[in-house]
Amino acid sequence: MSAALDALAPVAGRRRLTDRAMRALLWAGTLVALVPLVLVLWFLLQKGLGALSVDFFTTDPTGNFLGDPGGVRSAILGTLEIVALASAIGIPIGVGVALYLVEYGGQRWFAQAVRYFVDVMTGVPSIVFGLFVYIVLVVSGIGGSFAGWKGSVALALLMLPVVTRSAEVVLALVPDHLREAALALGAPRWKVILRIVLPTALPGLVTASLLAVARAMGETAPLLFTSAIVMGRSWDLGGRMNSLPVQIYNDVSSPNDQIVARAWGAALTLVALILLITLVARFIARRSRLA
């Protein structure tokens, strides 16, 4: 017996050594992945905190090169309006497409074709969506010239593949026995989806939607071609609107240090907005799940 244990001891030792080495590699990989995130947050806090003030959030850009450059109130409001409309367009359509793929499409040829084109859309650069909306809606003059709602359409196209693919994965994780039990009780398919599938998958769908919102909120190229920029505050999605990404794009190349500082403050504000929206949505999803 002791001879057998002695023979197994070196094997166990190698296994422990391999386990420790793999754990060390995992920790090292995690730290390497966190380095860019920490550096980005550090630079944002270092350069952006000094620009934040009450006037920064309560005044609009003045457009003046000398003197007070103003704040980013119009950019914050414009970003929230444009992204809210884009979410209202892109998220329901994306979840609807995912529901079709999971509940009805399966492995049929049409569903496979939809998945293929959704994957293609995922890899399309954002500027392509902006140019597409620019040619179709802006150049053609549909609804006037540049407008906030056209920027929302471009962002909705950008959000659509992200929501669709993420929601499809989440919906596929809903256990089949829940569907089968409801169907066995005589519930129609649409009611099973509405009462069983969607509530079960709600936390994951919220996360999928937030991924799309976070990506859309930071995009600059689509808005440059669609909503343009305006210094003053505007609630009209039918006209030109300011936004944080475009404001940052315009300010960061300025030779005026105050305007560059405003760009850093706007970037920090944009990250804080995404974080706040994420926390609120996760809180709502958790309350819904507990209910």
N, C-alpha and C positions, 0 to 999 in steps of 0.2 A: 504493500500500500504506500509506504513512504517512498519507494523507488518511483512509483507512478506519479506521486505528487512532485517529486524532484524533477521529473521529466516535463511536467506541465508548467513548472515555475518560470522557466525562461520565456515560454509562450505568453503567459500572463504578463510578464514584465514588458515584453515587446508591445503587447496590446495597450498597456498603460502608457507607455512612451508614445505610441501612435496617437492615443486619445489626447494626451497633453499637447502634442504637436498640432493636432487638428484644432483643438480649442484655442491655442495661441494664434493660429492662422485666422480663425474666425474673428477673434478679438482684434487682430491687426487689420483685417479687412474692414471691420466695422469702424475702427478709428480712422482709417484712410477715407472711408466714405463720408465720415462726419466732418473731416477737415474743410472741404469746400463750403459746406453749410455754415460752419462756425465762422469762417473767414468772411463770408458774405454778410452774415448778421453783425459781425464785429465792425466791418467797414460802414455798414448802414447806420449802426448806432453811433459810431464815432463821428461820422460826417453829417448825419441827418438830424441828430438830436439838437444841435446848435441852431438849426433853422426853424424848429418848432416853436410856436408862440400862439397866443390868442388871435392875433391879426393874420397869422399864417392860415388858419382855418376859417376865418370869418371875412376875408377880403378876396376879391378877384384879382387876377393878374392885370397890371396897369399897361403893360406893353412898353414901358419907359426903360430905356437903357441906363439912364442916369437917375439917381434918386431911388425912391421906394419902388421895388419891382412888384409889390403886392403879394397876395397869397395864392392858394390853390382851391378856393371854395368852389368855383365853377367846374374845375377839373374833377373834384370829388363827386359832386352832384351828377355831372355828366357821365362819369364812369358807372355810378350806381344805376342810373336810368338806362343806359345802353345795355349793360350786362343783365339787368333785370328783364328787359324785353327779349334779349337773346336767350336767356334761360327759359322764359315763357314759351319761346318758339322751339328751341332745340331739345330741351329735356323731355317734354311729353312725346315728341316725335321719336326721339332716341329710345325711350322706354317702350313705346309702342312697337317699334321695329324689333327690339329685343324680345318682347312678348311673342311676336309672330314667329321669330326664329326658334324660340324654345318650345312654345306651346303648340304651334301648328306646322311650322316649316320642317323641323327635324333635319333629315339628310336629303330632302328633295332637291332637285337640281336648281330650282328657283331660289331656295334658301341658301344653297351653296354659292350661287351667283351673287346674292345680296351680301353674304359674308365677304366674298372676294372684293367687291367694290367698296365695302366699308373699310376693309384693311388698306385698300389703295388710298382712300380719303384720309386715313390716319397719317399716312406718310407725306401727304401733300403739304408743301410749305404754306404758311399763313398768308404770305403775300399773294399767292395764286388765288386764294379765296377773295382777297381784297380786290385784285384786278378783275376777277369775274364779276363781282357785284358792281364795280366801277363801270365796266363796259355795258352790263345789262341794265343797270338802274340809273347810274349817274350820267353817262354819256348819252343814253337814249332820252334822258329828261323825264323819266317816269317819276312822278311825285316831286318834280322840281330838280334842283341840282344836288349839292351835298346835303345830307340829312342824317340825323342821329339814328333814325330807324333803319337806314341802309347799313350803317355800321353794325346795328344789331343783327341784321340778316347775315352779314359776313361772319360775325362771331358765332351765330347759331350754326352756320355750316361748319365752322371749326369745331364746335362742341359736339355736333351730331355723331361722328364716328367714335369719339371718346365715350360718350354716354352709351351708345349702342353696344360696343364690345364689352365694356365694364358691366353694364346691366345684364347682358346675356350670360356672363359668367356667374353673376349673383343669382339670377333666376334659375339657372341650371342646378344650383346647390340646394334649392328647396326640395326636401325629400318627396319622392314620388308617392309614397304611401299616403301623404296628406291629400294629394290630388285624387288618388284612387278611392280613399275613404269618402270624400265629398261626392265624387261621381257615383259611388255605389249607393249613396243615400238619395240619389235622384236629382242632385243639383246640376243645373246646366253648366256648360263649360265656361261661359262668360262670368257666371256668378262664382265659380270656383276660383277663377283668376282674380276677381275683384275682392272676394272675401277671404281667400286662403293664401294664394300665391303672393299677391302684392303686400299684404301686411307682414307676412313672414320674411319677405325679402327687403322690407323697408329700410332697415339700417344700412344694408349694402347698397341699395339704390341711392340713398342720401350720399354715401361716400363716393359713388360713381358720379353723381351730379356735381359734387364739390370738386372733384378732379377736373371736370370740364369747366366749371366756373373759374377755378384758379388759373387754368390755362388761358381762358378767354380774357380775364380781367387784366392780364399782363401783356396782351398783344398790342403792338403798335401799328404794324404794316396795314392790316385791314382798315383801321380807322383813318389812317392818312389818306386813303383813296376814297373813303365813303363819307365820313362825318366831318373831315377836315378839322379846323380848330377855330374857336372864337374866344376872345378874352373875357367877355362878360358872362354872367350867369344866365342860363336859358333852361326853361322847362319844356320847351317845344321840341319834341323828337322829329318834327317835320322840317327843322332848320339845322344849321351848323351847330355843333356842340363840342365843347372842350372835354378832354379826358385826361386822366393821370398819365397813361403811357405816352400820349402825344405831347403832353406838357413836359414830361421828362426828356423826351427826344429833342424838343426845341430848346430846352434850357441847358442841357449838359454841354452843348458845343459853344455856348456863349463865352466871350472873353471877360464878361463881368462876373466877378467872384460871388456877388450876392445872388445872381441868377443861377449860377452853378450850385450854390448852397441850397437854393430852392428846389433844384432838381433832386438833390440828395434827400431833402425833407419829403418831397413828393414820393420818392421811391420807398422810403421808410413808411410813409402813410399807406402806400399801396400794399405792402407786406402786412401791415397791421390790419388793414381792412379784410384781407384774405383770411388771416388768422381769426379775426372776430367772427366772420361769417361761418368759418369752419366750426368754431366752438358753439355758436348758437345752433347751427344745424345738427350737430352731434347731440346737443342737449335735448333738442326736440325729438330726435330719433330715439334716444334712450327713454324719454318719457312715454313715447308711443309704444315702445316695446314692453315697458313695464305695465302699461295700461292694458 
